[in-house]
Amino acid sequence: MTFEELQKKRRSIYALGKEVKKSPEELFNMIKEAVKESPSPFNSQSVKAVVLTGAAHEKLWEMTLAELKKVSASEEAFQATTAKVKGAFEAGFGTVLYFTDENIVQGLKKQAPLYAPNFDSWAEEAIGIALYSVWMRLAEDNIGASIQHYNPLIDQAVKEAFDIPASWTLRGEMPFGSIEAPADPKTFVKDDERFKLFD
């Protein structure tokens, strides 16, 4: 499979299941290697990843629902949210949590003050590259995924439940699992509205 073909294969999959052929340990190692090989500014390796499967994965999404219930506009709205969380995220095999280690980012600001205003943005770039690397690696093995952002709503609950260091800031949650239904066709804006070539 070419890189372009793999890019097209990687989609946001919301119909997830638990029929994944790899073990939690195999998935952990696969995800770990994808993050390790992803670039980061000054090779800072500020991206941290926590892989949840089984009861830990289900616990995450039950905790998320508990936090969402506190801020839900109505019972009807919460029921719709519950259906989405249980059907599209908790139904999967696992979740990858992505964090930025703020100690590393702050250390870089001190080491290279000339670039200090950029390090927060560069840390976000590192998160994006790492999660895309994992997403592509999962797609290569026919494992579906999406990226969610219930942070900062669930930050404290996640830190307490999974013993996360205080300096790690949650930046995204990636539920993954077997693909139970394909993604909708992808649409694109016109190329001339996004791209320019000067020669």
C-alpha positions as a LaTeX table, in Angstrom:
\begin{tabular}{lrrr}
\hline
Residue & $x$ (\AA) & $y$ (\AA) & $z$ (\AA) \\
\hline
Met1 & 0.00 & 0.00 & 0.00 \\
Thr2 & 1.37 & 3.41 & $-0.95$ \\
Phe3 & 1.41 & 6.33 & 1.47 \\
Glu4 & $-1.33$ & 8.06 & $-0.54$ \\
Glu5 & $-3.51$ & 4.93 & $-0.41$ \\
Leu6 & $-2.99$ & 4.68 & 3.35 \\
Gln7 & $-3.93$ & 8.34 & 3.77 \\
Lys8 & $-7.20$ & 7.70 & 1.93 \\
Lys9 & $-7.84$ & 4.61 & 4.04 \\
Arg10 & $-7.48$ & 6.54 & 7.31 \\
Arg11 & $-10.84$ & 8.06 & 8.17 \\
Ser12 & $-12.83$ & 9.11 & 11.23 \\
Ile13 & $-14.66$ & 5.91 & 12.11 \\
Tyr14 & $-17.58$ & 6.25 & 14.51 \\
Ala15 & $-19.05$ & 2.74 & 14.18 \\
Leu16 & $-16.49$ & 0.91 & 16.29 \\
Gly17 & $-16.51$ & $-2.61$ & 17.67 \\
Lys18 & $-14.33$ & $-4.87$ & 19.81 \\
Glu19 & $-13.35$ & $-7.40$ & 17.11 \\
Val20 & $-9.66$ & $-6.48$ & 17.00 \\
Lys21 & $-7.28$ & $-9.36$ & 16.31 \\
Lys22 & $-4.25$ & $-7.89$ & 18.08 \\
Ser23 & $-3.73$ & $-8.27$ & 21.83 \\
Pro24 & $-3.58$ & $-5.22$ & 24.12 \\
Glu25 & 0.19 & $-5.72$ & 24.41 \\
Glu26 & 0.63 & $-5.84$ & 20.61 \\
Leu27 & $-1.48$ & $-2.71$ & 20.20 \\
Phe28 & 0.44 & $-0.95$ & 22.97 \\
Asn29 & 3.76 & $-1.70$ & 21.30 \\
Met30 & 2.45 & $-0.66$ & 17.89 \\
Ile31 & 1.15 & 2.67 & 19.24 \\
Lys32 & 4.29 & 3.22 & 21.30 \\
Glu33 & 6.55 & 2.79 & 18.27 \\
Ala34 & 4.42 & 5.14 & 16.15 \\
Val35 & 4.70 & 7.87 & 18.80 \\
Lys36 & 8.43 & 7.25 & 19.38 \\
Glu37 & 9.21 & 7.67 & 15.68 \\
Ser38 & 7.17 & 10.88 & 15.36 \\
Pro39 & 9.17 & 14.12 & 15.21 \\
Ser40 & 9.03 & 16.77 & 17.93 \\
Pro41 & 10.70 & 20.20 & 18.29 \\
Phe42 & 14.32 & 19.91 & 19.42 \\
Asn43 & 13.60 & 16.16 & 19.73 \\
Ser44 & 11.87 & 17.14 & 22.97 \\
Gln45 & 9.57 & 14.07 & 22.98 \\
Ser46 & 6.95 & 16.09 & 24.85 \\
Val47 & 4.13 & 13.84 & 23.63 \\
Lys48 & 3.04 & 11.19 & 26.13 \\
Ala49 & 0.51 & 8.46 & 25.38 \\
Val50 & $-1.58$ & 6.22 & 27.60 \\
Val51 & $-3.34$ & 3.22 & 26.03 \\
Leu52 & $-6.53$ & 1.99 & 27.67 \\
Thr53 & $-8.25$ & $-1.29$ & 26.82 \\
Gly54 & $-10.82$ & $-3.50$ & 28.53 \\
Ala55 & $-12.18$ & $-2.21$ & 31.83 \\
Ala56 & $-9.87$ & 0.84 & 31.76 \\
His57 & $-11.25$ & 1.90 & 28.37 \\
Glu58 & $-14.83$ & 1.51 & 29.56 \\
Lys59 & $-14.02$ & 3.38 & 32.78 \\
Leu60 & $-12.76$ & 6.36 & 30.78 \\
Trp61 & $-16.01$ & 6.74 & 28.85 \\
Glu62 & $-18.20$ & 6.21 & 31.93 \\
Met63 & $-16.18$ & 8.96 & 33.68 \\
Thr64 & $-16.63$ & 11.15 & 30.62 \\
Leu65 & $-20.39$ & 10.66 & 30.74 \\
Ala66 & $-20.41$ & 11.51 & 34.45 \\
Glu67 & $-18.65$ & 14.82 & 33.71 \\
Leu68 & $-20.88$ & 15.54 & 30.72 \\
Lys69 & $-24.00$ & 15.00 & 32.82 \\
Lys70 & $-22.88$ & 17.85 & 35.09 \\
Val71 & $-22.85$ & 20.33 & 32.20 \\
Ser72 & $-25.67$ & 18.95 & 30.04 \\
Ala73 & $-28.35$ & 21.46 & 29.08 \\
Ser74 & $-31.20$ & 18.96 & 29.59 \\
Glu75 & $-31.95$ & 15.31 & 30.18 \\
Glu76 & $-32.88$ & 14.96 & 26.53 \\
Ala77 & $-29.53$ & 16.42 & 25.45 \\
Phe78 & $-27.69$ & 14.11 & 27.84 \\
Gln79 & $-29.48$ & 11.07 & 26.43 \\
Ala80 & $-28.33$ & 12.02 & 22.93 \\
Thr81 & $-24.78$ & 12.50 & 24.23 \\
Thr82 & $-24.90$ & 9.15 & 26.03 \\
Ala83 & $-25.93$ & 7.38 & 22.82 \\
Lys84 & $-23.01$ & 8.97 & 20.97 \\
Val85 & $-20.43$ & 8.19 & 23.66 \\
Lys86 & $-21.55$ & 4.59 & 24.10 \\
Gly87 & $-22.12$ & 3.89 & 20.41 \\
Ala88 & $-19.13$ & 5.64 & 18.84 \\
Phe89 & $-16.45$ & 5.58 & 21.54 \\
Glu90 & $-17.06$ & 3.14 & 24.40 \\
Ala91 & $-18.14$ & 0.46 & 21.89 \\
Gly92 & $-14.57$ & 0.31 & 20.62 \\
Phe93 & $-11.71$ & $-1.88$ & 21.77 \\
Gly94 & $-9.62$ & 0.83 & 23.39 \\
Thr95 & $-8.62$ & 4.49 & 23.63 \\
Val96 & $-5.31$ & 6.30 & 23.28 \\
Leu97 & $-4.94$ & 9.36 & 25.52 \\
Tyr98 & $-2.50$ & 11.98 & 24.24 \\
Phe99 & $-0.74$ & 14.36 & 26.63 \\
Thr100 & 1.79 & 17.18 & 26.47 \\
Asp101 & 4.39 & 17.16 & 29.23 \\
Glu102 & 4.40 & 20.81 & 30.30 \\
Asn103 & 7.67 & 20.36 & 32.22 \\
Ile104 & 9.41 & 19.66 & 28.93 \\
Val105 & 7.77 & 22.62 & 27.18 \\
Gln106 & 8.67 & 25.01 & 30.00 \\
Gly107 & 12.21 & 23.62 & 30.08 \\
Leu108 & 12.61 & 24.35 & 26.37 \\
Lys109 & 11.47 & 27.93 & 26.92 \\
Lys110 & 14.25 & 28.38 & 29.47 \\
Gln111 & 16.87 & 26.64 & 27.34 \\
Ala112 & 16.05 & 28.60 & 24.18 \\
Pro113 & 14.44 & 31.91 & 25.24 \\
Leu114 & 14.65 & 33.30 & 21.70 \\
Tyr115 & 12.09 & 30.69 & 20.63 \\
Ala116 & 10.06 & 30.70 & 23.87 \\
Pro117 & 6.89 & 32.18 & 22.29 \\
Asn118 & 6.79 & 29.28 & 19.81 \\
Phe119 & 7.13 & 26.24 & 22.04 \\
Asp120 & 3.46 & 25.95 & 22.98 \\
Ser121 & 2.47 & 25.94 & 19.30 \\
Trp122 & 5.26 & 23.52 & 18.46 \\
Ala123 & 4.09 & 21.18 & 21.23 \\
Glu124 & 0.63 & 21.17 & 19.62 \\
Glu125 & 2.23 & 20.33 & 16.29 \\
Ala126 & 4.02 & 17.42 & 17.95 \\
Ile127 & 0.69 & 16.13 & 19.32 \\
Gly128 & $-0.89$ & 16.37 & 15.88 \\
Ile129 & 1.97 & 14.54 & 14.18 \\
Ala130 & 2.02 & 11.79 & 16.82 \\
Leu131 & $-1.71$ & 11.14 & 16.77 \\
Tyr132 & $-1.75$ & 11.16 & 12.97 \\
Ser133 & 1.10 & 8.63 & 12.96 \\
Val134 & $-0.86$ & 6.36 & 15.29 \\
Trp135 & $-4.05$ & 6.86 & 13.27 \\
Met136 & $-2.26$ & 5.87 & 10.07 \\
Arg137 & $-0.69$ & 2.84 & 11.78 \\
Leu138 & $-4.08$ & 1.69 & 13.05 \\
Ala139 & $-5.61$ & 2.17 & 9.59 \\
Glu140 & $-2.85$ & 0.06 & 8.09 \\
Asp141 & $-4.11$ & $-2.83$ & 10.26 \\
Asn142 & $-7.78$ & $-2.13$ & 9.40 \\
Ile143 & $-8.47$ & $-0.67$ & 12.85 \\
Gly144 & $-10.82$ & 2.31 & 12.89 \\
Ala145 & $-10.37$ & 5.39 & 15.06 \\
Ser146 & $-11.44$ & 8.99 & 15.59 \\
Ile147 & $-10.03$ & 11.86 & 17.63 \\
Gln148 & $-12.10$ & 13.44 & 20.41 \\
His149 & $-11.53$ & 16.41 & 22.70 \\
Tyr150 & $-13.36$ & 16.10 & 26.01 \\
Asn151 & $-10.42$ & 17.82 & 27.65 \\
Pro152 & $-10.31$ & 19.90 & 29.83 \\
Leu153 & $-13.70$ & 18.69 & 31.11 \\
Ile154 & $-12.33$ & 15.26 & 32.05 \\
Asp155 & $-8.73$ & 16.24 & 32.90 \\
Gln156 & $-8.90$ & 15.91 & 36.66 \\
Ala157 & $-10.90$ & 12.69 & 36.61 \\
Val158 & $-8.43$ & 11.14 & 34.16 \\
Lys159 & $-5.42$ & 12.16 & 36.27 \\
Glu160 & $-6.93$ & 10.63 & 39.38 \\
Ala161 & $-8.19$ & 7.45 & 37.72 \\
Phe162 & $-5.01$ & 6.59 & 35.81 \\
Asp163 & $-2.28$ & 8.10 & 38.02 \\
Ile164 & $-1.25$ & 10.69 & 35.43 \\
Pro165 & 1.66 & 12.99 & 36.38 \\
Ala166 & 0.63 & 16.53 & 37.29 \\
Ser167 & 2.74 & 18.02 & 34.48 \\
Trp168 & 0.90 & 16.08 & 31.74 \\
Thr169 & $-1.89$ & 18.02 & 30.03 \\
Leu170 & $-4.53$ & 15.99 & 28.19 \\
Arg171 & $-4.80$ & 17.05 & 24.54 \\
Gly172 & $-7.02$ & 14.40 & 22.96 \\
Glu173 & $-8.69$ & 11.02 & 23.19 \\
Met174 & $-8.58$ & 8.47 & 20.34 \\
Pro175 & $-11.11$ & 5.64 & 20.62 \\
Phe176 & $-10.25$ & 2.75 & 18.31 \\
Gly177 & $-11.65$ & $-0.65$ & 17.37 \\
Ser178 & $-12.95$ & $-2.83$ & 14.58 \\
Ile179 & $-14.68$ & $-1.00$ & 11.74 \\
Glu180 & $-18.36$ & $-1.89$ & 11.95 \\
Ala181 & $-19.46$ & 0.57 & 9.23 \\
Pro182 & $-17.42$ & 2.70 & 6.83 \\
Ala183 & $-17.06$ & 6.44 & 7.11 \\
Asp184 & $-19.21$ & 8.70 & 4.97 \\
Pro185 & $-17.63$ & 9.89 & 1.71 \\
Lys186 & $-15.13$ & 12.66 & 2.28 \\
Thr187 & $-15.80$ & 16.05 & 0.71 \\
Phe188 & $-13.19$ & 18.62 & $-0.26$ \\
Val189 & $-13.19$ & 22.35 & $-0.86$ \\
Lys190 & $-11.85$ & 23.48 & $-4.25$ \\
Asp191 & $-8.08$ & 23.07 & $-4.59$ \\
Asp192 & $-7.59$ & 26.68 & $-5.70$ \\
Glu193 & $-9.07$ & 27.83 & $-2.40$ \\
Arg194 & $-6.43$ & 25.92 & $-0.41$ \\
Phe195 & $-3.32$ & 25.57 & $-2.49$ \\
Lys196 & $-0.92$ & 27.81 & $-4.42$ \\
Leu197 & 2.12 & 26.99 & $-6.52$ \\
Phe198 & 4.82 & 29.53 & $-7.39$ \\
Asp199 & 7.58 & 28.50 & $-9.77$ \\
\hline
\end{tabular}
